[in-house]
Amino acid sequence: MIFDLDGDRYQRVIIDERLNQTVVKSFIAVLLFYNLFKDLIRQGRLYKMNTPLYIYREGKGKKAIDHYAFNDNDATEIANDLKSRNKTYQLIRVKGLGGAGSDDLRATGLDPETRVLAQITIGDEESAKHWLDVAMGKDVTPRKKWIEDNPIDYVED
């Protein structure tokens, strides 16, 4: 089977940005598309879906209102707002799309009015190829050198 952009049934491909909170898995997914379906990216047809980290469920039952936090700043703002209004809420930690219920998936992933998508682009294709080779290539030497030259500060509590 040959991949044909003009004959595609779907006009875009959407991947879960966090893929269960693992940046490496997200990186591998983009690498897969870059290597196998580069034209999808070049034509602006590859997107990542931003799914929430937390759901703050205000109230209970059918009258419950969900507030979605896509990052820690959102979470702090929502919690402070609910507390300032003396609202009770349930905090739900979402672990990728599998951790969301069907209504949450519909609101944050499927509904074009409420979902958050970001187009994946390649600004500098040569630079992108270089860094993909460093991070995922067969030759370990450039990756090892980069890690040695760019240590992450570690502070033990």
Helices and strands as residue ranges (DSSP letters): E 13-16, H 23-36, H 38-42, E 46-49, E 54-58, G 61-63, E 65-69, H 72-84, E 89-93, G 97-99, H 102-105, I 106-110, E 117-119, H 125-136, H 140-149
